[in-house]
Amino acid sequence: MGRIVIACYKPKPDRDDALRKLMESHIPTLRAEGLITDRAPILMEAGDGTVIEVFEWRSTEAIQAAHANPRVLAMWERFAQVCDYVPVGTVPEAAVPFSEFIPVETDS
């Protein structure tokens, strides 16, 4: 059964553009590795610049497999150079009902 996740990427100082560029390859890489479903992801930005991504892993096993996949691990390392992974609860908009975000468009 699929697993919907909310991932939050807070760009490091002056790394907003680099993060946006990496976001273009995130979903295609996970799809190419057979780890996520074809469900369309949702990508949005919070007021503080945090990029929020909602997508669906194929299964809990797929999540575990990603943590042993060399291509995925290399991609996540590139992400770690330009952003910090933060819990959704730390995004200011998450503190209110009906949180609003700015849509982000990608080719994913």
NORCOR-V385168 format. One record per residue. RES is the residue in three letters. OMEGA is omega in radians with two decimals (999 if undefined). NEAR is the number of other ideal C-beta (glycine too) atoms within 8 Angstrom. D_FIRST is the distance of its C-alpha to the first C-alpha in Angstrom with 1 decimal. Layout:
RES;OMEGA;NEAR;D_FIRST
RES;OMEGA;NEAR;D_FIRST
This chain:
MET;3.14;3;0.0
GLY;3.12;9;3.8
ARG;3.10;10;6.7
ILE;3.11;7;9.9
VAL;3.02;8;13.0
ILE;-3.14;8;16.7
ALA;-3.11;9;18.9
CYS;-3.08;14;22.7
TYR;3.13;15;25.4
LYS;-3.07;11;28.9
PRO;3.02;13;31.4
LYS;-3.11;9;34.2
PRO;3.11;4;37.7
ASP;-3.14;4;38.6
ARG;-3.12;11;35.3
ASP;-3.10;8;33.8
ASP;3.12;6;34.5
ALA;3.10;10;33.1
LEU;3.14;14;29.8
ARG;3.14;10;29.6
LYS;3.12;7;30.4
LEU;-3.13;12;27.6
MET;-3.14;14;25.1
GLU;-3.10;10;25.8
SER;-3.03;8;24.4
HIS;-3.10;12;21.3
ILE;3.10;11;18.7
PRO;3.13;9;20.5
THR;-3.14;11;20.5
LEU;3.10;12;16.8
ARG;-3.13;10;16.2
ALA;3.12;7;19.0
GLU;3.10;10;17.4
GLY;-3.03;6;14.2
LEU;-3.12;13;12.2
ILE;-3.13;11;11.1
THR;3.10;7;10.3
ASP;3.12;4;13.4
ARG;-3.14;8;13.0
ALA;3.10;4;16.5
PRO;3.02;9;17.0
ILE;-3.12;7;19.5
LEU;-3.09;13;22.3
MET;-3.12;11;25.1
GLU;3.08;9;28.0
ALA;-3.14;13;29.4
GLY;-3.14;5;33.1
ASP;3.11;7;33.5
GLY;3.11;9;32.0
THR;3.09;12;28.6
VAL;-3.13;16;26.0
ILE;-3.12;15;22.7
GLU;3.09;14;19.6
VAL;3.14;10;16.4
PHE;-3.06;13;13.6
GLU;2.98;10;9.9
TRP;3.09;14;8.8
ARG;-3.06;10;6.6
SER;3.02;9;5.3
THR;3.12;7;7.8
GLU;3.11;7;9.7
ALA;3.09;13;10.2
ILE;3.13;11;11.8
GLN;3.13;8;13.9
ALA;3.12;9;14.9
ALA;-3.11;12;16.1
HIS;3.07;8;18.4
ALA;-3.07;6;20.1
ASN;-3.08;10;20.3
PRO;-3.14;5;23.9
ARG;3.13;9;23.5
VAL;3.13;13;21.0
LEU;3.10;10;23.2
ALA;3.11;8;26.2
MET;-3.14;12;24.8
TRP;3.07;8;23.9
GLU;3.08;8;27.5
ARG;3.08;9;28.9
PHE;-3.10;13;27.0
ALA;3.11;9;28.5
GLN;-3.07;8;31.9
VAL;-3.11;11;31.7
CYS;2.98;12;29.6
ASP;3.04;7;28.5
TYR;-3.09;9;24.9
VAL;3.08;10;25.3
PRO;-3.13;5;23.4
VAL;-3.14;9;22.7
GLY;3.12;6;25.1
THR;3.09;7;27.9
VAL;-3.03;13;27.9
PRO;-3.12;7;30.8
GLU;-3.11;10;29.2
ALA;-3.09;9;26.4
ALA;-3.10;5;29.2
VAL;3.04;6;29.8
PRO;3.10;3;28.1
PHE;3.13;4;27.2
SER;3.13;8;27.2
GLU;3.13;4;28.6
PHE;3.07;9;28.1
ILE;3.10;6;29.6
PRO;3.06;6;27.4
VAL;-3.13;10;27.4
GLU;3.03;4;27.4
THR;3.08;8;26.2
ASP;-3.08;3;25.8
SER;999;9;22.2
